[in-house]
Amino acid sequence: MSVGNMRGKTAVFAIAAVLGGATMVLASPSGLNNTPTADTCSEQTLVLQTWETFGHDMDSQNAVGFKYGLFKNAEVGADWQTTGTPTMHPTFQAKYGVDLGADLPRLCAGVANISDDRDLDGEVFPYAVMTYDIKGFLRVHAGYEFQKDNKGAFGGLDRTFDIADMNVMLCGDVTQVNDGHDAILAPGVKIGPATKDMTGDAGAILRHLVFETWVTFPTAAGAEESYTTKLDVIINF
């Protein structure tokens, strides 16, 4: 499943809420739940996104954004928070992927959380990531992020199933935060887009929609889990 490539590729955000003393990072590249992958939007594909994060003893937080396949293997995007602070202050991201061969991993380098105010938005978030498809059975992702005072490794797994003519991805990821002293774990599911086998009006609509939801579990002492729901709208030009 993907936002642009229909199988195993999604439009998700990089580290939407970094817990345990780390910085908030926005401008979400294509990825799993809280981690980027080596996936990129298909060329001339626009993905509009909105997501809500909520949990015990925390105010619900909403954000909107987009990502776009600028040219082959290149993606750019921007996000805005609509609630909380900083509201409606944009952060930007860009990434570029390289295919090494049919039986080799795909590599990607990117940078997220680009803004004109580091005091407001935190440090820029450079990263490198590898995605390897194990013969269509399981995809494995591993990477490292180089954010100032918050460097750390991340990784994840995903597998996509065709259920009732819908792509359904089961996925999970783990990210080091707080400069490697803590971590966040996030299992989730992504439903959509519809496969080409779904016909009629329902297929025409659902081929452009992805619904995502996941739970983020922080390991930091005293931190509690949070829940995120997300809607992606895919527009092909």
Secondary structure, DSSP 8 states (H G I E B T S, - for coil): --SSSSSS-----S-SS--SS-----S--SBSSSSB-S----TTEEEEEEEEEEETTEEEEEEEEEEEEEETTEEEEEEEESSSSSBT--EEEEEEEEE--TTS-EEEEEEEEE-S-HHHH---EEEEEEEEEETTTEEEEEEEE--TT--EEEEEEEEEEEETTEEEEEEEEEEEETTTTEEEEEEEEEEEEE-TT--HHHHHHHTTEEEEEEEEEE-STT---EEEEEEEEEEE-
